[in-house]
Amino acid sequence: MKEKQLARRILQYAAGLISMAVGLVLLKRTYWGVSPITAVPDAVANITPLTLGNATILLHVLCVILQIIVQRKITLKSVLCLGVGVPFGYLVDFFMWLWDPQMAVWQKVIALVLGIAIQGFGVALISGCDMMLPAPDEFNNVVARTYDKKLGNVKMIADAVYVVIAIVINLIFQHSLASVGISSVASVLLTGRFVQLTYRLFPGVKMSPFFGAANAPE
């Protein structure tokens, strides 16, 4: 760890969390579905008194518990991931409260593209810090390392599981596909491209390892 970079890492990480929260809310406000990783919290929030932010925090808690089960130990990263999930959930609820417009179709299209782009930018900022990933992403990393699997394949399976669970919840309790739609598909196809675009345009966001092993997505 390079101590002189610590303040920059923290600021960049905070900017990444804010960007991811803003992007999430932009997708949610299109009402065309959300990203796979948000689909389950969204489905839960739709049928319970929980806010989207609170449901997101619960998903992070679950992913930390799963990390501990898979690794058979509690690590510093696991604890830090849990600490990240709470402020991220509050940020989501804040932006949900702040921005709830009535949008025409063309405005929703813009919100969709901006939402994915801003989320991709946020993912790049957080991954570039090489500190701790949000709990669902770190759980993917833990599974990939523990069982010697490709991270890309693990993430693809995890996204599919989130979508299936969200679809089941929505169909059973709402008889709809409220959490899955155009935005979900576009997020899967385009988020990674915006992450790579951010790295090309701003190569300085990639820093030296903080914990001794790179966290950047494959």
C-alpha angles and dihedrals in degrees: 000000000000107000094201089063095050096093091047091048092052093048092047091047092051090049089051093052091049091048092050091049092049092048092048092052092047090056092045093052092057087066087215094112134279136253115291094252090055096042096089096047088046092051091048092047090052093059103033137050088255119115120233089253093052092047088050090053090053090052089052091050090050092049091051090051090050090050090055092048093050094045093038090222142069113251133189090247091056092053092046091049089057090050090053095051095061099057090040090056091049090049090053092052091046093054091042088056093043098051124038107139132168104242135193118227094263090051090052090053090054091046090051094052093043091047093054092043093050092046090051090050090051093049090051092050093050095043090046091057090059091209115114126330123219108279098256091052093045089050088057089051092049092051092047093050096041097048097031094242131147111267092222091056093046091051091049092052092045092051090050091051092050091050094048092049091048092049092050092049093047095046094048098044105024105020089227143087095242096150098044127060147098093330091054093054093043090050092054092048101041112027094080091049091055090048091055091043089055091052091051095047096040108026090165091075089077110087135184116276116287098192096028098263129074118249098190112131118254 
